[in-house]
Amino acid sequence: MRKTLILSFCLLCMTAMGQKSKSTTVSELWLDEMGANKIETGWSISQANKSIDSNPLTVGGVKYERGIGTHAISKVLLNLNGTASKFSALVGVDDEVKSAAASMEFYVLCDRKVVFRSGVMKKGDAAKEINVNLKGVQQLALLVTDANDGISFDHADWLNARIAYAKNKPTIAGIASQKPYILTPKPSVSPRINGARITGATPGKPFLYHIAATGNSPITFSAEGLPEGLTLDKETGIISGKADQEGEYIVKVTARNEVGTATRAMKIVIGKNKLALTPPMGWNSWNCWGLSVSAEKVKASADAMVSSGLINHGWTYMNIDDGWEAPERAANGDIVCNDKFPDMKQLCDYVHAKGLKIGIYSSPGRLTCGGYLGSLNHEQQDADMYAKWGIDYLKYDWCSYGEEFDKTDKSHAEYVKPYTTMKNALAAQNRDIVHSLCQYGMDNVWEWGSTTGQLWRTTGDITDTWQSMSDIGFSQTQNTQYARPGSWNDPDMLVVGKVGWGPSLHATRLTPDEQYTHISLWALLASPLLIGGDMSQMDEFTLSLLTNDEVLDINQDPLGKQAVCVSKQNGKEVWVKELEDGSKAVGLFNRGDNTNVADLFNWAQKESVSTGIKINWSELNISGKQQIRNVWSQKNIAIQDQAFETAVPLHGVVLVRISPVR
Ligand code: GLA
């Protein structure tokens, strides 16, 4: 660790009497000493004194000892507290970039005002110098944009970047500028039945459904109208067995405790192609553990799913992502687990005993994206093994399948082929296995995904930045019509709680407002909800985001519609999801004005950044008196007959449910 370079000098300040001298110590703090990994980057993680690809910092053929390599779109907000005097740096495109496509623009902002703009910089350009006077400035923001041509190859360096300051050492603001605030009310002590109101299974294949319910324990359960072959465990609320008879069964489910009773009708559908009738809800290991996932971590996560109470809100799947496979197959070609997963069958049994389900990961290619063994030419054998272990869900990730694809005519059929092969291999099993396609949206996967599976990723990987989350979430427009029960667009997993994609974790870099946007938007989009954070380290705020049953009801609504954007103007967007009971879930989002780069930051001074957003009944195709219910706070807030208008914080949301007053 480098030591802060201290430059001390004396300012001779003559007092009014002209007799005394005072000294002010000016210190210098280098950006690379402030915690490089806290800087938001559009790709990978920044490190001190290295490029984003971990090479020495080099711009325009010149090597620099100090600085930070980032990737557009990147940003960081620093607290100066008014005692800094100067920011100096050089900026440019790192020479490690091979492609001429790299183009970016650097900005420096002081208290919302742009004070430096580099103009578009390209590979090979000499570094540009920045010298900014910071007198009286409270917050300094550093930004690299993609110059409006996408972020490909945008490796951006801040070189020799440092701040001269007098008293208060500058710090990275991170999300500290906004304190978490909880809107979700505590669940009532009397029972409430939560989770999916419809679920399906194939005739003759094992059925597993845990009735999610909150309220004081112990809760006992009963169910009337179960299909023959299924039984309910009254203490755990787990319905299991095998039903042979096709049909739609309306089951009256009751949960009772010492305080009260709750009853709800749910539908069990026994038939072919009836999996994932609501978007899958659960956890996936990738956004927290990356390739360091292990059986122990999955077990601990399943334990936490129960002990945190998340299971009582409908969270079900425990999905192991990449990193479980051994380097070689067995002599007979069987896939084998690596040392971190000593007994996959036992792990599956452990998870099932809690009423939860378990997922696994592979690639149609030779290797997975993490370089582990894929299923190429072993599809049937792998599906057989998954079924033997007791797997309920497979994420099938394109990765190195590109090698095979490149040998073909690259037609539509060639995109579909690997997923059809696995679909058939899964269908041949004696248990239901949900098929989750992961090929990042190629060939408009939403148009054909449902012929091979139940859900499909629509974009590249999400990361825990506003840019990534909001770009992905708000871009889900051309695929809307393809979402329906059993067929879901998947804009990737949730980046809440402690994430890290590897052994070391950090708190999500999304602010609380941004996290409300994330969960509200994913609920409206009927997206699969897979928690990306470490289950065993859920703080109260994160839990509050994931246990709001009225928000989750929007996501799990049996109609299975995906929200559409009905109004979009200067960063204000209104998204509407039709619900089964005829009401509408409406999200009013304030993305900020993209033409104003200051709006990309969460400045400490917030007053000016809430925006009024209004939605007229004509835009919602409704008329007359409507009840407006704030979904996060679970309170009726108004009755209106023409429009609804509310203040929405920057990067935040107001999520309401609008229903006719009868
Ligand atoms: C790809 C996927 C991720 C994750 C990793 C695993 O990047 O998009 O979600 O599964 O592979 O290596």
Boltz pocket constraint, residues with backbone or C-beta under 6 A from the ligand:
constraints:
  - pocket:
      binder: B
      contacts: [[A, 286], [A, 321], [A, 322], [A, 368], [A, 369], [A, 370], [A, 371], [A, 397], [A, 438], [A, 460], [A, 461]]
      max_distance: 6.0
